[in-house]
């Protein structure tokens, strides 16, 4: 996911030691910041979530929705 962001928000995390040790190891090996690693992980999570949500939406059946006339009747009763 390659998006340009103009606004950033500082966050604080409490992570288990096994995760922070792995993050430190990767930062040394790849010469990147810890923020970069967390950002990449969150972007991957967001991409996976988007794919899951898209799949769920594609499986929905909209054949049981009311016809347009029925919607108009419903809306006029609620106003």
N, CA, C and O atoms as CSV, one atom per row, in Angstrom:
chain,resi,resn,atom,element,x,y,z
A,1,UNK,N,N,0.860,-1.168,0.000
A,1,UNK,CA,C,0.000,0.000,0.000
A,1,UNK,C,C,0.900,1.222,0.000
A,1,UNK,O,O,1.601,1.475,0.980
A,2,UNK,N,N,0.889,1.965,-1.060
A,2,UNK,CA,C,1.779,3.099,-1.191
A,2,UNK,C,C,0.960,4.381,-1.217
A,2,UNK,O,O,0.587,4.859,-2.288
A,3,UNK,N,N,0.682,4.933,-0.064
A,3,UNK,CA,C,-0.128,6.140,0.005
A,3,UNK,C,C,0.708,7.274,0.561
A,3,UNK,O,O,1.586,7.067,1.398
A,4,UNK,N,N,0.424,8.469,0.085
A,4,UNK,CA,C,1.097,9.652,0.604
A,4,UNK,C,C,0.239,10.225,1.717
A,4,UNK,O,O,-0.960,10.442,1.546
A,5,UNK,N,N,0.863,10.465,2.853
A,5,UNK,CA,C,0.130,11.062,3.959
A,5,UNK,C,C,0.733,12.416,4.268
A,5,UNK,O,O,1.952,12.591,4.257
A,6,UNK,N,N,-0.132,13.359,4.543
A,6,UNK,CA,C,0.345,14.686,4.898
A,6,UNK,C,C,0.240,14.911,6.396
A,6,UNK,O,O,0.954,15.748,6.948
A,7,UNK,N,N,-0.629,14.184,7.051
A,7,UNK,CA,C,-0.812,14.331,8.484
A,7,UNK,C,C,-0.398,13.049,9.177
A,7,UNK,O,O,-0.748,11.951,8.742
A,8,UNK,N,N,0.343,13.197,10.249
A,8,UNK,CA,C,0.760,12.032,11.024
A,8,UNK,C,C,0.317,12.221,12.464
A,8,UNK,O,O,0.206,13.346,12.952
A,9,UNK,N,N,0.069,11.120,13.128
A,9,UNK,CA,C,-0.346,11.132,14.525
A,9,UNK,C,C,0.622,10.284,15.329
A,9,UNK,O,O,0.940,9.155,14.955
A,10,UNK,N,N,1.079,10.832,16.421
A,10,UNK,CA,C,1.973,10.078,17.309
A,10,UNK,C,C,1.116,9.185,18.194
A,10,UNK,O,O,0.125,9.629,18.775
A,11,UNK,N,N,1.515,7.915,18.288
A,11,UNK,CA,C,0.805,6.983,19.157
A,11,UNK,C,C,1.804,6.317,20.094
A,11,UNK,O,O,3.007,6.301,19.835
A,12,UNK,N,N,1.292,5.777,21.169
A,12,UNK,CA,C,2.116,5.054,22.125
A,12,UNK,C,C,1.596,3.627,22.185
A,12,UNK,O,O,0.387,3.404,22.239
A,13,UNK,N,N,2.505,2.663,22.176
A,13,UNK,CA,C,2.118,1.255,22.177
A,13,UNK,C,C,2.755,0.516,23.341
A,13,UNK,O,O,3.900,0.776,23.711
A,14,UNK,N,N,2.008,-0.392,23.901
A,14,UNK,CA,C,2.557,-1.340,24.869
A,14,UNK,C,C,2.531,-2.694,24.188
A,14,UNK,O,O,1.469,-3.281,23.984
A,15,UNK,N,N,3.719,-3.186,23.835
A,15,UNK,CA,C,3.828,-4.445,23.104
A,15,UNK,C,C,4.584,-5.472,23.930
A,15,UNK,O,O,5.436,-5.113,24.742
A,16,UNK,N,N,4.277,-6.742,23.727
A,16,UNK,CA,C,5.040,-7.789,24.416
A,16,UNK,C,C,6.509,-7.752,23.987
A,16,UNK,O,O,6.828,-7.336,22.873
A,17,UNK,N,N,7.389,-8.186,24.876
A,17,UNK,CA,C,8.828,-8.149,24.599
A,17,UNK,C,C,9.214,-8.916,23.347
A,17,UNK,O,O,10.089,-8.474,22.603
A,18,UNK,N,N,8.574,-10.067,23.097
A,18,UNK,CA,C,8.960,-10.847,21.919
A,18,UNK,C,C,8.702,-10.072,20.621
A,18,UNK,O,O,9.403,-10.273,19.629
A,19,UNK,N,N,7.708,-9.195,20.628
A,19,UNK,CA,C,7.444,-8.385,19.432
A,19,UNK,C,C,8.462,-7.255,19.328
A,19,UNK,O,O,9.010,-7.009,18.254
A,20,UNK,N,N,8.716,-6.568,20.437
A,20,UNK,CA,C,9.670,-5.456,20.377
A,20,UNK,C,C,11.076,-5.940,20.041
A,20,UNK,O,O,11.813,-5.256,19.332
A,21,UNK,N,N,11.450,-7.110,20.541
A,21,UNK,CA,C,12.773,-7.651,20.201
A,21,UNK,C,C,12.866,-7.946,18.703
A,21,UNK,O,O,13.891,-7.681,18.076
A,22,UNK,N,N,11.808,-8.486,18.145
A,22,UNK,CA,C,11.800,-8.771,16.701
A,22,UNK,C,C,11.846,-7.472,15.896
A,22,UNK,O,O,12.538,-7.396,14.880
A,23,UNK,N,N,11.117,-6.457,16.342
A,23,UNK,CA,C,11.141,-5.162,15.654
A,23,UNK,C,C,12.554,-4.582,15.691
A,23,UNK,O,O,13.052,-4.102,14.672
A,24,UNK,N,N,13.200,-4.621,16.848
A,24,UNK,CA,C,14.575,-4.108,16.968
A,24,UNK,C,C,15.522,-4.860,16.043
A,24,UNK,O,O,16.383,-4.256,15.402
A,25,UNK,N,N,15.362,-6.180,15.974
A,25,UNK,CA,C,16.206,-7.007,15.107
A,25,UNK,C,C,16.042,-6.589,13.642
A,25,UNK,O,O,17.027,-6.434,12.921
A,26,UNK,N,N,14.808,-6.412,13.216
A,26,UNK,CA,C,14.548,-6.041,11.815
A,26,UNK,C,C,15.054,-4.633,11.526
A,26,UNK,O,O,15.569,-4.374,10.438
A,27,UNK,N,N,14.916,-3.720,12.485
A,27,UNK,CA,C,15.406,-2.354,12.255
A,27,UNK,C,C,16.918,-2.344,12.047
A,27,UNK,O,O,17.430,-1.592,11.218
A,28,UNK,N,N,17.632,-3.181,12.802
A,28,UNK,CA,C,19.090,-3.262,12.623
A,28,UNK,C,C,19.440,-3.901,11.281
A,28,UNK,O,O,20.313,-3.414,10.562
A,29,UNK,N,N,18.753,-4.995,10.949
A,29,UNK,CA,C,19.062,-5.725,9.713
A,29,UNK,C,C,18.751,-4.913,8.457
A,29,UNK,O,O,19.510,-4.940,7.489
A,30,UNK,N,N,17.636,-4.194,8.481
A,30,UNK,CA,C,17.190,-3.483,7.275
A,30,UNK,C,C,17.484,-1.990,7.317
A,30,UNK,O,O,17.226,-1.271,6.352
A,31,UNK,N,N,18.029,-1.528,8.447
A,31,UNK,CA,C,18.358,-0.119,8.612
A,31,UNK,C,C,17.137,0.778,8.365
A,31,UNK,O,O,17.195,1.738,7.596
A,32,UNK,N,N,16.046,0.440,9.031
A,32,UNK,CA,C,14.819,1.238,8.953
A,32,UNK,C,C,14.378,1.571,10.374
A,32,UNK,O,O,14.872,0.988,11.340
A,33,UNK,N,N,13.457,2.501,10.491
A,33,UNK,CA,C,12.970,2.896,11.812
A,33,UNK,C,C,11.911,1.923,12.315
A,33,UNK,O,O,11.292,1.187,11.547
A,34,UNK,N,N,11.727,1.945,13.617
A,34,UNK,CA,C,10.663,1.130,14.204
A,34,UNK,C,C,9.300,1.590,13.693
A,34,UNK,O,O,8.408,0.773,13.465
A,35,UNK,N,N,9.146,2.885,13.518
A,35,UNK,CA,C,7.886,3.418,12.984
A,35,UNK,C,C,7.591,2.853,11.604
A,35,UNK,O,O,6.442,2.549,11.281
A,36,UNK,N,N,8.633,2.714,10.790
A,36,UNK,CA,C,8.457,2.165,9.443
A,36,UNK,C,C,7.919,0.735,9.521
A,36,UNK,O,O,7.015,0.362,8.774
A,37,UNK,N,N,8.480,-0.053,10.425
A,37,UNK,CA,C,8.048,-1.453,10.564
A,37,UNK,C,C,6.590,-1.516,10.997
A,37,UNK,O,O,5.804,-2.276,10.431
A,38,UNK,N,N,6.228,-0.724,11.996
A,38,UNK,CA,C,4.846,-0.713,12.492
A,38,UNK,C,C,3.898,-0.230,11.396
A,38,UNK,O,O,2.823,-0.799,11.207
A,39,UNK,N,N,4.298,0.825,10.673
A,39,UNK,CA,C,3.463,1.362,9.594
A,39,UNK,C,C,3.231,0.313,8.519
A,39,UNK,O,O,2.107,0.140,8.050
A,40,UNK,N,N,4.284,-0.384,8.128
A,40,UNK,CA,C,4.153,-1.434,7.107
A,40,UNK,C,C,3.222,-2.551,7.588
A,40,UNK,O,O,2.401,-3.054,6.821
A,41,UNK,N,N,3.353,-2.931,8.846
A,41,UNK,CA,C,2.506,-3.994,9.397
A,41,UNK,C,C,1.042,-3.560,9.429
A,41,UNK,O,O,0.150,-4.338,9.090
A,42,UNK,N,N,0.803,-2.321,9.835
A,42,UNK,CA,C,-0.573,-1.825,9.884
A,42,UNK,C,C,-1.168,-1.682,8.489
A,42,UNK,O,O,-2.349,-1.966,8.288
A,43,UNK,N,N,-0.363,-1.245,7.524
A,43,UNK,CA,C,-0.861,-1.148,6.150
A,43,UNK,C,C,-1.196,-2.531,5.593
A,43,UNK,O,O,-2.183,-2.686,4.874
A,44,UNK,N,N,-0.383,-3.534,5.920
A,44,UNK,CA,C,-0.671,-4.901,5.479
A,44,UNK,C,C,-1.963,-5.400,6.131
A,44,UNK,O,O,-2.775,-6.057,5.480
A,45,UNK,N,N,-2.150,-5.088,7.409
A,45,UNK,CA,C,-3.375,-5.468,8.114
A,45,UNK,C,C,-4.589,-4.787,7.482
A,45,UNK,O,O,-5.625,-5.419,7.275
A,46,UNK,N,N,-4.453,-3.497,7.179
A,46,UNK,CA,C,-5.563,-2.769,6.553
A,46,UNK,C,C,-5.904,-3.346,5.182
A,46,UNK,O,O,-7.079,-3.459,4.834
A,47,UNK,N,N,-4.893,-3.709,4.405
A,47,UNK,CA,C,-5.119,-4.297,3.084
A,47,UNK,C,C,-5.862,-5.623,3.216
A,47,UNK,O,O,-6.796,-5.897,2.462
A,48,UNK,N,N,-5.442,-6.445,4.180
A,48,UNK,CA,C,-6.101,-7.736,4.401
A,48,UNK,C,C,-7.547,-7.530,4.850
A,48,UNK,O,O,-8.444,-8.251,4.413
A,49,UNK,N,N,-7.772,-6.552,5.717
A,49,UNK,CA,C,-9.123,-6.245,6.187
A,49,UNK,C,C,-9.989,-5.766,5.030
A,49,UNK,O,O,-11.147,-6.167,4.917
A,50,UNK,N,N,-9.443,-4.918,4.174
A,50,UNK,CA,C,-10.180,-4.431,3.011
A,50,UNK,C,C,-10.577,-5.589,2.104
A,50,UNK,O,O,-11.707,-5.643,1.618
A,51,UNK,N,N,-9.653,-6.510,1.878
A,51,UNK,CA,C,-9.949,-7.678,1.041
A,51,UNK,C,C,-11.046,-8.535,1.671
A,51,UNK,O,O,-11.932,-9.024,0.969
A,52,UNK,N,N,-10.991,-8.717,2.988
A,52,UNK,CA,C,-12.013,-9.497,3.700
A,52,UNK,C,C,-13.368,-8.806,3.609
A,52,UNK,O,O,-14.377,-9.446,3.313
A,53,UNK,N,N,-13.391,-7.494,3.862
A,53,UNK,CA,C,-14.643,-6.737,3.796
A,53,UNK,C,C,-15.232,-6.766,2.393
A,53,UNK,O,O,-16.444,-6.898,2.223
A,54,UNK,N,N,-14.370,-6.641,1.390
A,54,UNK,CA,C,-14.823,-6.679,-0.002
A,54,UNK,C,C,-15.430,-8.034,-0.325
A,54,UNK,O,O,-16.465,-8.114,-0.986
A,55,UNK,N,N,-14.788,-9.097,0.139
A,55,UNK,CA,C,-15.309,-10.452,-0.100
A,55,UNK,C,C,-16.669,-10.620,0.558
A,55,UNK,O,O,-17.591,-11.167,-0.047
A,56,UNK,N,N,-16.800,-10.150,1.799
A,56,UNK,CA,C,-18.076,-10.256,2.507
A,56,UNK,C,C,-19.171,-9.481,1.780
A,56,UNK,O,O,-20.296,-9.964,1.656
A,57,UNK,N,N,-18.846,-8.290,1.304
A,57,UNK,CA,C,-19.836,-7.500,0.564
A,57,UNK,C,C,-20.249,-8.188,-0.726
A,57,UNK,O,O,-21.421,-8.157,-1.102
A,58,UNK,N,N,-19.294,-8.810,-1.405
A,58,UNK,CA,C,-19.607,-9.468,-2.675
A,58,UNK,C,C,-20.495,-10.691,-2.471
A,58,UNK,O,O,-21.172,-11.126,-3.403
A,59,UNK,N,N,-20.498,-11.243,-1.270
A,59,UNK,CA,C,-21.317,-12.419,-0.980
A,59,UNK,C,C,-22.713,-12.062,-0.483
A,59,UNK,O,O,-23.551,-12.947,-0.309
A,60,UNK,N,N,-22.971,-10.777,-0.253
A,60,UNK,CA,C,-24.290,-10.364,0.235
A,60,UNK,C,C,-25.319,-10.468,-0.881
A,60,UNK,O,O,-25.015,-10.267,-2.056
A,61,UNK,N,N,-26.537,-10.785,-0.481
A,61,UNK,CA,C,-27.637,-10.907,-1.427
A,61,UNK,C,C,-28.589,-9.738,-1.201
A,61,UNK,O,O,-29.125,-9.568,-0.106
A,62,UNK,N,N,-28.791,-8.952,-2.220
A,62,UNK,CA,C,-29.647,-7.783,-2.105
A,62,UNK,C,C,-31.002,-7.993,-2.776
A,62,UNK,O,O,-31.717,-7.026,-3.038
A,63,UNK,N,N,-31.359,-9.233,-3.053
A,63,UNK,CA,C,-32.618,-9.516,-3.734
A,63,UNK,C,C,-33.833,-9.365,-2.830
A,63,UNK,O,O,-34.962,-9.304,-3.319
A,64,UNK,N,N,-33.620,-9.304,-1.534
A,64,UNK,CA,C,-34.755,-9.216,-0.618
A,64,UNK,C,C,-35.087,-7.774,-0.217
A,64,UNK,O,O,-35.899,-7.556,0.683
A,65,UNK,N,N,-34.480,-6.808,-0.864
A,65,UNK,CA,C,-34.757,-5.410,-0.552
A,65,UNK,C,C,-36.101,-4.994,-1.135
A,65,UNK,O,O,-36.525,-5.524,-2.162
A,66,UNK,N,N,-36.776,-4.042,-0.482
A,66,UNK,CA,C,-38.056,-3.568,-1.012
A,66,UNK,C,C,-37.881,-2.877,-2.365
A,66,UNK,O,O,-36.804,-2.380,-2.696
A,67,UNK,N,N,-38.948,-2.861,-3.120
A,67,UNK,CA,C,-38.957,-2.149,-4.399
A,67,UNK,C,C,-38.942,-0.649,-4.122
A,67,UNK,O,O,-39.182,-0.213,-2.996
A,68,UNK,N,N,-38.661,0.128,-5.153
A,68,UNK,CA,C,-38.551,1.582,-4.983
A,68,UNK,C,C,-39.834,2.180,-4.417
A,68,UNK,O,O,-39.784,3.064,-3.562
A,69,UNK,N,N,-40.986,1.698,-4.891
A,69,UNK,CA,C,-42.261,2.236,-4.404
A,69,UNK,C,C,-42.439,1.956,-2.908
A,69,UNK,O,O,-42.952,2.791,-2.164
A,70,UNK,N,N,-42.007,0.773,-2.487
A,70,UNK,CA,C,-42.106,0.429,-1.069
A,70,UNK,C,C,-41.192,1.311,-0.227
A,70,UNK,O,O,-41.562,1.715,0.876
A,71,UNK,N,N,-39.994,1.612,-0.742
A,71,UNK,CA,C,-39.074,2.504,-0.030
A,71,UNK,C,C,-39.692,3.887,0.126
A,71,UNK,O,O,-39.606,4.496,1.193
A,72,UNK,N,N,-40.312,4.377,-0.936
A,72,UNK,CA,C,-40.945,5.696,-0.869
A,72,UNK,C,C,-42.033,5.710,0.192
A,72,UNK,O,O,-42.171,6.679,0.939
A,73,UNK,N,N,-42.803,4.633,0.256
A,73,UNK,CA,C,-43.862,4.527,1.256
A,73,UNK,C,C,-43.273,4.505,2.662
A,73,UNK,O,O,-43.775,5.178,3.562
A,74,UNK,N,N,-42.218,3.737,2.846
A,74,UNK,CA,C,-41.558,3.655,4.155
A,74,UNK,C,C,-41.002,5.014,4.555
A,74,UNK,O,O,-41.164,5.444,5.697
A,75,UNK,N,N,-40.347,5.690,3.614
A,75,UNK,CA,C,-39.745,6.993,3.914
A,75,UNK,C,C,-40.805,8.036,4.235
A,75,UNK,O,O,-40.608,8.860,5.128
A,76,UNK,N,N,-41.911,8.013,3.529
A,76,UNK,CA,C,-42.946,9.018,3.774
A,76,UNK,C,C,-43.599,8.817,5.141
A,76,UNK,O,O,-44.084,9.779,5.736
A,77,UNK,N,N,-43.618,7.588,5.643
A,77,UNK,CA,C,-44.194,7.313,6.960
A,77,UNK,C,C,-43.267,7.763,8.080
A,77,UNK,O,O,-43.734,8.091,9.171
A,78,UNK,N,N,-41.965,7.782,7.828
A,78,UNK,CA,C,-41.011,8.150,8.876
A,78,UNK,C,C,-40.789,9.648,8.967
A,78,UNK,O,O,-40.234,10.127,9.955
A,79,UNK,N,N,-41.204,10.383,7.976
A,79,UNK,CA,C,-40.967,11.832,7.971
A,79,UNK,C,C,-41.983,12.559,8.798
A,79,UNK,O,O,-41.931,13.784,8.903
